[in-house]
Amino acid sequence: MKSMNCVLSGKVQGVYFRSWIQAQAQELGVKGWVRNLHDGRVEVLAQGEDNALAELKKRLIQGSPTSSVKDIHCENIDYEKTYSIFEIR
């Protein structure tokens, strides 16, 4: 299982973006978490198969109907812990 960490900026807090990301991840069978950062950005740790992670990244770039993603930085990482669900932190 691969792990991907993404940080998104723009209009991504206060618009139910984390709930939308959780729904997208669950639909794709991706596990991990999403959280707000203190500086107004959102961070995602996603674990799953290559194709599911690639699709999630495409959806994150596009954003939800109420968000406006201005910038996204994603990288594949080594992550020791394995998640069984996708949670909002």
C-alpha positions in Angstrom: 0.0 0.0 0.0 1.3 3.5 -0.9 1.0 6.7 1.1 0.6 10.2 -0.2 0.8 13.5 1.7 -0.9 16.6 0.2 -1.2 20.1 1.4 -3.8 22.3 -0.2 -4.3 26.1 0.0 -7.0 28.5 -1.2 -10.6 28.6 0.0 -10.4 25.2 1.7 -11.5 25.9 5.3 -15.0 26.7 6.4 -16.6 25.2 3.3 -17.1 21.5 4.3 -14.0 20.6 2.3 -12.8 18.0 4.8 -16.1 16.2 4.7 -16.1 16.3 0.9 -12.5 14.9 0.9 -13.6 12.1 3.3 -16.5 11.1 1.0 -14.2 11.1 -2.1 -11.6 8.9 -0.3 -14.2 6.5 1.0 -15.7 6.2 -2.5 -12.2 5.3 -3.9 -11.3 2.9 -1.0 -8.6 5.2 0.3 -7.7 5.3 4.0 -6.0 7.9 6.1 -7.0 11.4 7.3 -7.6 15.0 6.6 -7.1 18.0 8.9 -7.1 21.8 8.9 -3.8 23.5 9.5 -3.4 26.6 11.6 -2.3 28.7 8.6 -5.6 28.1 6.6 -4.4 25.2 4.5 -5.7 21.6 4.6 -3.4 18.5 4.9 -4.3 15.0 3.6 -2.6 11.7 4.3 -4.0 9.1 1.9 -3.1 5.4 1.7 -4.2 3.1 -1.1 -3.5 1.7 -4.5 -1.7 3.8 -7.1 -4.8 4.3 -9.3 -7.0 5.3 -6.3 -4.4 7.8 -5.0 -4.0 9.3 -8.5 -7.8 9.7 -8.8 -8.0 11.3 -5.4 -5.3 13.7 -6.3 -7.2 14.7 -9.5 -10.3 15.3 -7.4 -8.4 17.3 -4.8 -7.0 19.6 -7.6 -10.5 20.1 -8.9 -11.9 20.7 -5.4 -15.4 20.6 -4.1 -18.3 22.7 -5.4 -17.8 25.2 -2.4 -14.0 25.3 -2.3 -11.4 27.0 -4.5 -8.1 25.2 -4.5 -5.3 27.6 -5.4 -2.3 25.4 -4.8 -1.6 21.8 -4.0 1.6 20.0 -3.2 1.5 16.2 -3.1 4.3 13.7 -2.5 4.6 10.0 -2.1 6.0 9.2 1.4 7.0 6.2 3.5 4.6 6.1 6.4 4.8 3.4 9.1 1.3 3.4 10.3 -1.5 1.9 8.3 -5.1 3.2 8.6 -8.3 1.2 8.3 -10.6 4.1 7.7 -10.5 7.7 6.4 -11.0 10.1 9.2 -11.4 13.9 9.7 -9.1 15.2 12.4 
